[in-house]
Amino acid sequence: VARLRGQLPRPVLPGVITAPYGRVPLAATLEVFRHGVGLAAAPGAVVRVVAPGVVRYSGPVAGLGRGVIVEHERRLLTLYAPLGDLSVAVGERLGAGTRLGRSAAAELYFQLQLGDLPLDPAPWFEARADK
């Protein structure tokens, strides 16, 4: 899995990180922890899987709308939401870059997880957001 670090393409273009991973203050004494990142996307932009894998879930994701979870090698999981349409089905094997659907908003939520451990996706992306 480590070989993928710094190699993953952005799932949507332009894909600039608009909402970082980690603590998000909501008020003076309240914060939440974001387990993924927000990526700039035009509504209707094509969303693609970042690496080969198998679709483990496709449907509603609490607080995010419709989404897709893909399992990659060695228990690495990725989540993509909100999607306005879904182009894949549970159990489907995907090649890198396969179309998952279209973005339903101006920001795509992308989460990367190794087993039960959420990871900051930023260091896993290719250096340039426009690739």
C-alpha positions as CSV (number, residue, x, y, z in Angstrom):
1,V,0.0,0.0,0.0
2,A,2.9,2.4,0.8
3,R,3.9,2.4,-2.9
4,L,0.6,4.3,-3.6
5,R,1.6,7.2,-1.4
6,G,2.1,10.3,-3.6
7,Q,0.8,8.4,-6.6
8,L,-3.0,8.6,-6.5
9,P,-4.7,10.8,-9.1
10,R,-7.4,13.2,-8.0
11,P,-10.8,11.5,-8.3
12,V,-12.3,14.7,-9.8
13,L,-10.8,17.8,-11.5
14,P,-9.7,20.3,-10.6
15,G,-9.4,18.5,-7.3
16,V,-7.8,21.3,-5.3
17,I,-8.3,20.6,-1.6
18,T,-10.9,23.0,-0.3
19,A,-11.6,21.4,3.1
20,P,-8.6,19.8,4.8
21,Y,-8.5,16.6,6.9
22,G,-8.6,17.0,10.6
23,R,-10.1,19.2,13.3
24,V,-12.8,21.7,12.1
25,P,-13.9,24.4,14.6
26,L,-17.6,25.0,14.6
27,A,-17.8,27.4,17.5
28,A,-15.6,28.7,20.3
29,T,-15.9,25.5,22.3
30,L,-17.0,23.0,19.6
31,E,-15.1,21.2,16.9
32,V,-15.5,18.1,14.8
33,F,-13.0,15.9,13.1
34,R,-13.2,15.5,9.4
35,H,-12.0,12.1,8.3
36,G,-11.5,13.0,4.7
37,V,-11.0,16.1,2.4
38,G,-13.2,18.2,0.3
39,L,-12.0,18.6,-3.3
40,A,-13.1,21.3,-5.7
41,A,-15.4,20.0,-8.4
42,A,-17.9,21.4,-10.8
43,P,-21.4,20.0,-10.3
44,G,-21.8,17.2,-12.8
45,A,-18.0,16.6,-13.1
46,V,-17.0,13.0,-13.7
47,V,-15.7,11.3,-10.5
48,R,-13.2,8.4,-11.1
49,V,-11.8,5.7,-8.8
50,V,-8.2,6.5,-7.8
51,A,-6.8,2.9,-8.0
52,P,-8.0,-0.6,-9.0
53,G,-10.5,-2.1,-6.5
54,V,-13.9,-3.7,-5.8
55,V,-17.0,-1.7,-5.0
56,R,-18.1,-2.6,-1.5
57,Y,-20.9,0.0,-1.1
58,S,-23.0,2.2,-3.4
59,G,-25.9,4.2,-2.0
60,P,-26.8,6.8,0.7
61,V,-24.0,8.0,3.0
62,A,-25.2,9.7,6.2
63,G,-24.7,13.5,5.9
64,L,-23.1,13.3,2.4
65,G,-25.7,12.1,0.0
66,R,-25.1,9.2,-2.4
67,G,-21.7,7.7,-2.4
68,V,-19.4,4.8,-3.3
69,I,-16.9,2.9,-1.2
70,V,-14.2,1.0,-3.0
71,E,-11.8,-1.5,-1.4
72,H,-8.3,-1.6,-2.8
73,E,-5.4,-3.8,-2.0
74,R,-4.5,-4.6,1.6
75,R,-7.7,-3.2,3.2
76,L,-7.3,0.3,1.8
77,L,-10.7,1.9,1.4
78,T,-11.8,5.0,-0.5
79,L,-15.2,6.9,-0.2
80,Y,-16.5,9.3,-2.8
81,A,-19.6,11.5,-2.1
82,P,-22.0,13.2,-3.0
83,L,-22.6,11.7,-6.4
84,G,-25.5,12.8,-8.5
85,D,-25.6,9.5,-10.3
86,L,-23.9,6.2,-9.7
87,S,-22.2,4.3,-12.5
88,V,-21.1,1.2,-10.6
89,A,-22.6,-1.6,-8.6
90,V,-21.6,-3.5,-5.4
91,G,-19.2,-6.3,-6.2
92,E,-18.0,-4.7,-9.5
93,R,-14.2,-4.9,-10.1
94,L,-12.8,-1.5,-11.2
95,G,-9.7,-0.5,-13.0
96,A,-7.9,2.7,-12.0
97,G,-9.8,5.7,-13.5
98,T,-13.1,3.9,-13.9
99,R,-16.0,6.3,-13.8
100,L,-18.0,6.1,-10.5
101,G,-20.6,8.8,-11.3
102,R,-20.9,12.5,-11.4
103,S,-20.3,15.0,-8.6
104,A,-23.6,16.3,-7.2
105,A,-22.0,19.5,-5.7
106,A,-19.1,22.0,-6.1
107,E,-17.2,19.9,-3.6
108,L,-16.5,16.2,-3.5
109,Y,-15.8,14.5,-0.2
110,F,-13.0,12.0,-0.5
111,Q,-12.0,9.7,2.4
112,L,-9.0,7.3,2.6
113,Q,-8.9,4.6,5.2
114,L,-6.6,1.7,6.0
115,G,-8.8,-0.9,7.8
116,D,-10.5,1.2,10.6
117,L,-7.8,3.9,10.5
118,P,-8.7,7.1,8.6
119,L,-5.7,8.6,6.8
120,D,-5.1,12.2,5.6
121,P,-5.5,11.8,1.8
122,A,-3.4,14.9,0.9
123,P,0.0,13.1,1.0
124,W,-1.4,10.2,-1.1
125,F,-2.3,12.4,-4.1
126,E,0.0,13.2,-7.0
127,A,1.8,16.5,-6.4
128,R,-0.2,18.4,-9.1
129,A,-4.0,18.8,-8.7
130,D,-4.6,19.2,-12.4
131,K,-3.3,15.7,-13.5
